[in-house]
Every structure is written in structure tokens, then in C-alpha cells.
């Protein structure tokens, strides 16, 4: 009977495919133009718009990496940061791309340039730096020391420099789920892992300024050597936080923001205007250099990962399933033609045209993976992990969720290597996919 159940379960699994809900993860605009670029983290795709989000051209090129961030210094010169620390660059507005670096960090999150020469990347506990524009293998690794920086709970997400010497980074860590072990709970890093550090020598060394036990931090912007802001949130309540400093990061204080705001992922300043975006479609705006914030109306409820503006009125936002654009400073946000994939996916699932609305990447995996799934009808959602024998070994999610695309982090290195199955259930709809841990 046991053998029959295992075979039946495997046959059921094999009949279901994995779907894509495209994740637009990084966005950049060339200053004082309508030109913008967006990259996807579920594949190596890059898109270009000449008119701030109305029309798009695919500038993708052959590569095997997923893209996490894009940065354009001007209309011609730009860089893309991919997984495993790969960096690509263009000198002709993205019409062609060349590889510039391989292997700075396994997990990568952000790339910035101060000028033609000075650039930095971040990911895990590693900082990448170039003072030669990245040419001629000029990218170098800066590995943070332990202590005070803990390699197993430090993921750097944001970095900012005000000149060639003075810079700051911020870090956070998502909760990760794994099979219960003796003496351990079933989640790690559910409390705040927020961290802020400062460098006064171009990134050669870093001084820890703040460690938080409530919040995680995901982006940081310094307006000058004294004044700056950091954004993030509480991963237990999904509430958002914005903090500011008036003394170069020695002290940080909370800024009052709307209580409806959720877990913030990106921050952009343009003169005295500022925007912050995050989970459940949150878009915040300030017109007084970040001192007061108000919600802007968002047309979506998915996670928004990145925001950029070329001037005070033209901006783009990259998120789960959508790219948004505005031509009036965010008074109205529009869904770009690139961002209709999730809407189609939800409609197909809801109409019963497909039930393969869940994806795990990377898959196979060795440590942390992301589970992404579509909720076509709001209701109780359950994600459950089974072993090869069809035994449930872990419930990852079991809660009410809204319509849209959702993600869950999963820590696979606490499980034995082998084949597992992940089942998604929602109001009678069910999907199951195979997960391989190697």
C-alpha cells in the first residue's frame, strides 16, 4: 500500500508543470531624460523604454544568469548586476552588452556608480568595488570581518556613497523556513537583522553604526555626509519603517509614516522629492526631503522592489509581475505593457485554464530558495512540503492571503539531499511541483 501511494504521488507530480510570474527586480533611469531600463530576476532579460514606460524594447542578450539590479550613469553607460556576482556593462544605451566581472558574491542585490570610475556592488557579506569603471578586471572583493559582521545572518541590500571615501550600507535578513531539528524552532531570523555600517576610506574598512533587533533594512540613501535615510520593515508584522540620521549615522530615529505602509524595499531621492516602495503595492512620497510621507495610490498589490526617477515627475517602479510608470510625480501610477503577465496568470488560474501557478527558484537548490505562487482568489493558502514517501514534513504557509503574487523564502540546507514535493492549495485549486535539494 505504501509503495502504491508513493507511485501515485509521483505520477500526480509529474503531470504538473512550473509556471513563470515574471519578477521585475531592478530599474534605472538616465537623469533628465525619459529613458529607462528594467531587469528581471527570474531570467536574464533587460528592457528599455525611450518614453518612461509607455513603450518598451527587449535588449536581452545570451547569458545564463538572472539579473537583480541595473544602473545607468547617463544615457549611454550602464551596468547590470546578475547572480553569482556577474556584472555586464554597456556603452551604447544597452544596444549591446559585454561581461565585465564574474563571481563577486553568490547572492547579489545592488549596484551603484558615483561617477565613471567609482562603483560598488553588494550581496551577502561581500562588497564589490572598482575605481576604474570596472574595466580590465578592476572589480575587487571586500569581505567584511567577523566580528562585528556575522556572515550567516548578514545580507547587504543597499549601499550609498556621497563621495569617493564616505559611504554607508544597510542589511536585513528574511525569515527562512526549514525542517524542525532538536532544540530548534522551524524558522530562523524572524527577528530584526537590521544593520547599518559606515566607511570613510572608500570601502576598505567598515564601522558598525547600528544593529537592530526589530527591523530589517533594504535601502539607504545619504543626501550628504550628515543627513540620510534608511528603509525596511518588521518581518513579523510586515509593517514598514523609515529612519533618518542628522549626524552621519551615529544616531537614527524613526520617521512617522502611514500605518498602512508595508515592508519597504527601495528608496529614491530627487531634489526635495522622495519615494519609497515595498510590499502589497506600497508607494510612499515625500515633498520635503523625507521629513513627512504620504501614500500614493498604487494600481497593484504585489511586492515592489525598486524605484527610480529621472527628474521630479518621470519615474519607474519594478515589481512582481508589473512595471509601473508615472509622468506626474506619482500623482497617478500606470501599469506598463510589460507588467500584464501576472494579470494574465491570475485570470488563467481563476478560469481553470491552468493550475501550475507555483515556481521555486533556484531549483535544484543548495541552500536558500524563493517560492513564488499566484493567488487567483483571496482565501486560505497552504504551502506544504512532502518527502519522496508522500509524508508531510513542513508547512511553509497556512494563512489568508489576498489576490496577487506572493513569495516565501525556503532554507533547503537543513534538509537531507534528495527529491521533495511542494503542494499549494487554495479554495479547491491545487498545484504540486518537484523540488530537488543537492
Residue pairs with C-beta under 8 A, 6 or more apart in sequence:
2 389
5 389
5 390
6 388
6 389
6 390
9 386
9 390
9 421
10 388
12 432
13 421
13 432
13 433
13 434
14 434
16 355
16 356
16 431
16 432
16 433
17 356
18 356
18 358
18 359
18 360
18 363
18 433
19 345
19 354
19 356
19 357
19 358
19 359
19 374
20 42
20 43
20 341
20 359
21 42
21 320
21 321
21 341
21 342
21 345
21 357
21 359
21 372
21 373
21 374
21 405
22 40
22 42
22 43
22 321
22 341
22 342
23 40
23 41
23 42
23 305
23 319
23 320
23 321
23 372
24 38
24 39
24 40
24 41
24 305
24 318
24 319
24 320
24 321
24 322
24 323
24 338
24 339
25 39
25 40
25 41
25 67
25 68
25 69
25 305
25 306
25 318
26 38
26 39
26 41
26 67
26 68
26 69
26 70
26 80
26 81
26 305
26 306
26 318
27 36
27 37
27 38
27 39
27 70
27 306
27 307
27 308
27 316
27 317
27 318
27 323
28 36
28 37
28 38
28 70
28 71
28 72
28 78
28 308
29 35
29 36
29 37
29 52
29 72
29 308
29 309
29 310
29 314
29 315
29 316
30 36
30 72
30 74
30 75
30 310
31 74
31 310
31 311
32 310
32 311
33 75
33 310
34 49
34 50
34 51
34 52
34 310
34 314
35 48
35 49
35 50
35 52
35 72
35 75
35 93
35 310
36 48
36 49
36 52
36 53
36 308
36 310
36 316
37 46
37 47
37 48
37 49
37 59
37 70
37 72
37 78
37 94
38 46
38 47
38 49
38 70
38 316
38 318
38 323
38 338
39 45
39 46
39 47
39 67
39 68
39 69
39 70
39 80
39 318
40 46
40 66
40 67
41 66
41 67
41 68
42 66
42 359
42 361
42 372
43 66
43 67
44 60
44 61
44 63
44 64
44 65
44 66
44 67
44 82
45 58
45 60
45 67
46 58
46 59
46 60
46 61
46 67
46 70
46 80
46 94
46 97
47 56
47 57
47 58
47 59
47 60
47 338
48 56
48 57
48 59
48 93
48 94
49 55
49 56
49 57
49 316
49 325
49 336
50 57
52 310
52 314
52 315
52 316
52 325
52 326
52 327
53 316
53 323
53 324
53 325
53 326
53 334
53 336
54 325
54 336
55 337
56 336
56 337
56 338
59 94
59 95
59 97
61 88
61 96
61 97
63 82
63 86
63 88
63 99
65 82
65 83
65 84
65 86
66 82
66 83
66 361
67 80
67 81
67 82
68 81
68 82
68 83
68 108
68 109
68 110
69 80
69 81
69 108
69 109
69 110
69 111
69 306
70 78
70 79
70 80
70 81
70 111
71 78
71 79
71 81
71 111
71 112
71 113
71 119
72 78
72 79
73 113
73 115
73 116
75 93
76 90
76 91
76 92
76 93
77 89
77 90
77 91
77 116
78 89
78 90
78 93
78 94
79 87
79 88
79 89
79 90
79 100
79 111
79 113
79 119
79 134
80 87
80 88
80 89
80 97
80 111
81 87
81 108
81 109
81 110
81 111
81 121
82 88
82 108
83 106
83 107
83 108
84 102
84 103
84 105
84 106
84 108
85 101
85 102
85 103
85 104
85 105
85 106
85 108
85 121
85 123
85 126
85 128
86 99
86 101
86 102
86 103
87 99
87 100
87 101
87 102
87 104
87 111
87 121
87 128
87 134
87 139
88 97
88 98
88 99
88 100
89 97
89 98
89 100
89 134
90 96
90 97
90 98
100 134
100 135
100 139
101 128
101 134
101 137
101 139
104 121
104 123
104 126
104 128
104 139
104 141
105 121
105 122
105 123
105 124
105 126
105 128
105 141
106 123
106 124
107 123
107 124
107 155
107 368
108 121
108 122
108 123
109 122
109 123
109 155
109 156
109 157
109 158
110 121
110 122
110 123
110 156
110 157
110 158
110 159
110 219
111 119
111 120
111 121
112 119
112 120
112 121
112 159
112 160
112 161
113 119
113 120
114 161
114 163
114 164
116 133
117 130
117 131
117 132
117 133
118 130
118 131
118 161
118 164
118 202
119 129
119 130
119 133
119 134
120 127
120 128
120 129
120 130
120 159
120 161
120 167
120 203
121 127
121 128
121 129
121 139
121 159
122 128
122 156
122 157
122 158
122 159
122 169
123 155
123 156
124 151
124 154
124 155
124 156
125 143
125 144
125 146
125 149
125 150
125 151
125 154
125 155
125 156
126 141
126 142
126 143
126 144
126 156
127 141
127 142
127 144
127 156
127 159
127 169
127 203
127 206
128 139
128 140
128 141
128 142
129 139
129 140
129 142
129 202
129 203
130 138
130 139
130 140
131 138
131 164
131 202
132 138
142 203
142 204
144 151
144 154
144 197
144 206
148 208
149 195
149 197
149 206
149 208
153 173
153 189
153 193
154 171
154 173
154 193
154 195
155 171
155 172
155 173
155 174
155 193
156 169
156 170
156 171
157 170
157 171
157 172
157 217
157 218
157 219
157 265
158 169
158 170
158 217
158 218
158 219
158 220
158 221
158 230
158 267
159 167
159 168
159 169
159 170
159 220
160 167
160 168
160 169
160 220
160 221
160 222
160 228
161 167
161 168
161 222
162 222
162 223
162 224
162 225
163 225
164 202
165 199
165 200
165 201
165 202
166 198
166 199
166 200
166 222
166 225
167 198
167 199
167 202
167 203
167 222
168 196
168 197
168 198
168 199
168 209
168 220
168 222
168 228
168 249
169 196
169 197
169 206
169 220
170 194
170 195
170 196
170 217
170 218
170 219
170 220
170 230
170 232
171 193
171 194
171 195
171 196
171 197
171 216
171 217
172 192
172 193
172 194
172 195
172 215
172 216
172 217
172 218
172 232
173 189
173 193
173 216
174 189
174 216
174 235
174 409
175 187
175 188
175 189
175 190
175 235
175 409
176 187
176 188
176 189
176 368
176 409
176 410
176 411
177 186
177 187
177 394
177 396
177 408
177 409
177 410
177 411
178 186
178 187
178 188
178 394
178 410
178 411
178 412
178 413
178 414
178 415
179 186
179 393
179 394
179 414
179 415
180 186
180 394
181 414
186 394
188 411
189 235
190 235
190 236
191 213
191 214
191 236
192 212
192 213
192 214
192 215
192 216
192 234
192 235
193 212
193 216
194 210
194 211
194 212
194 213
194 214
194 215
194 216
194 217
194 232
195 208
195 210
195 211
195 212
195 217
196 208
196 209
196 210
196 217
196 220
196 230
196 249
196 252
197 206
197 207
197 208
197 209
198 206
198 207
198 209
198 248
198 249
199 205
199 206
199 207
200 207
209 249
209 250
209 252
210 249
210 252
214 234
215 232
215 233
215 234
215 241
216 232
216 233
216 234
216 235
217 230
217 231
217 232
218 231
218 232
218 233
218 264
218 265
218 266
218 278
219 230
219 231
219 232
219 264
219 265
219 266
219 267
219 276
220 228
220 229
220 230
220 231
220 267
221 228
221 229
221 267
221 268
221 269
222 228
222 249
223 229
223 269
223 289
225 248
226 245
226 246
226 247
226 248
227 244
227 245
227 246
227 289
228 244
228 245
228 248
228 249
229 242
229 243
229 244
229 245
229 255
229 267
229 269
229 274
229 290
230 242
230 243
230 244
230 252
230 267
231 240
231 241
231 242
231 243
231 264
231 265
231 266
231 267
231 276
231 278
232 240
232 241
232 263
232 264
233 239
233 240
233 241
233 262
233 263
233 264
233 278
233 279
234 241
234 263
235 263
238 262
238 263
238 279
238 280
239 259
239 261
239 262
239 263
240 257
240 261
240 262
240 263
240 264
240 276
240 278
240 282
240 284
241 254
241 257
241 264
242 254
242 255
242 257
242 264
242 276
242 284
242 290
242 293
243 252
243 253
243 254
243 255
244 252
244 253
244 255
244 290
244 291
245 251
245 252
245 253
255 290
255 291
255 293
256 292
256 293
257 284
257 293
258 284
258 293
258 294
258 295
260 282
260 295
261 276
261 278
261 282
261 284
261 293
261 295
262 278
262 279
262 280
262 282
263 278
263 279
263 282
264 276
264 277
264 278
264 279
264 282
264 284
265 277
265 278
265 279
265 303
265 304
265 305
265 306
266 276
266 277
266 278
266 304
266 305
266 306
266 307
267 274
267 275
267 276
267 307
268 274
268 275
268 276
268 307
268 308
268 309
268 315
269 289
269 290
270 309
270 311
270 312
271 312
272 287
272 288
272 289
273 285
273 286
273 287
273 309
273 312
273 329
274 285
274 286
274 289
274 290
274 293
275 283
275 284
275 285
275 286
275 296
275 307
275 309
275 315
275 330
276 282
276 283
276 284
276 293
276 307
277 283
277 284
277 304
277 305
277 306
277 307
277 317
277 319
278 303
278 304
279 303
279 304
280 301
280 302
280 303
280 402
281 298
281 299
281 300
281 301
281 302
281 304
281 319
282 295
282 298
282 304
283 295
283 296
283 297
283 298
283 304
283 307
283 317
283 330
283 333
284 293
284 294
284 295
284 296
285 293
285 294
285 295
285 296
285 329
285 330
286 292
286 293
286 294
296 330
296 331
296 333
297 332
297 333
298 304
298 324
298 333
299 324
299 333
299 334
299 335
300 319
300 321
300 322
300 324
300 335
300 339
300 404
301 402
301 403
301 404
302 319
302 320
302 321
302 322
302 342
302 404
302 405
303 319
303 320
303 405
303 407
304 317
304 318
304 319
304 320
304 324
305 318
305 319
305 320
306 317
306 318
306 319
307 315
307 316
307 317
307 318
308 315
308 316
309 315
309 316
312 329
313 326
313 327
313 328
313 329
314 326
314 327
315 325
315 326
315 329
315 330
316 323
316 324
316 325
316 336
317 323
317 324
317 325
317 333
319 339
320 342
320 372
320 404
320 405
320 407
321 339
321 341
321 342
321 343
321 345
321 404
321 405
322 335
322 336
322 338
322 339
322 342
323 335
323 336
323 338
323 339
324 333
324 334
324 335
324 336
324 339
325 333
325 334
325 336
326 332
326 333
326 334
342 374
342 404
342 405
345 357
345 374
345 405
346 374
346 375
346 376
346 403
346 404
347 376
348 354
349 355
349 357
349 374
349 376
349 429
350 376
350 377
355 429
355 430
355 431
356 431
356 433
357 373
357 374
357 376
357 424
357 429
357 431
358 371
358 372
358 373
358 374
358 422
358 424
358 431
358 433
359 371
359 372
359 373
359 433
360 369
360 370
360 371
360 372
360 410
360 422
360 433
360 435
361 369
361 370
361 372
362 369
363 369
363 435
363 436
364 436
364 437
364 438
365 410
365 412
365 435
365 436
365 437
365 438
366 412
366 413
366 437
366 438
367 411
367 412
367 413
368 409
368 410
368 411
368 412
368 413
369 409
369 410
369 412
369 435
370 407
370 408
370 409
370 410
371 383
371 396
371 407
371 408
371 409
371 410
371 422
372 405
372 406
372 407
373 381
373 383
373 405
373 406
373 424
373 431
374 404
374 405
374 406
375 381
375 401
375 402
375 403
375 404
375 405
375 406
375 426
376 403
376 426
376 429
377 403
377 426
377 427
377 429
378 400
378 401
378 402
378 403
379 400
379 401
379 426
379 427
380 398
380 399
380 400
380 426
380 427
381 397
381 398
381 399
381 400
381 401
381 406
381 424
381 425
381 426
382 395
382 397
382 398
382 423
382 424
382 425
382 426
383 395
383 396
383 397
383 398
383 408
383 422
383 423
383 424
384 392
384 394
384 395
384 396
384 422
384 423
384 425
385 392
385 393
385 394
385 395
385 396
385 420
385 421
385 422
385 423
385 435
386 392
386 393
386 420
386 421
386 422
386 423
387 393
387 418
387 420
387 421
388 418
388 419
388 420
388 421
390 421
393 415
393 420
396 408
396 410
396 422
397 408
412 435
412 437
413 437
415 437
416 437
417 437
417 438
418 436
418 437
419 434
419 435
419 436
420 434
420 435
420 436
420 437
421 432
421 433
421 434
421 435
422 432
422 433
422 434
422 435
423 430
423 431
423 432
424 430
424 431
424 432
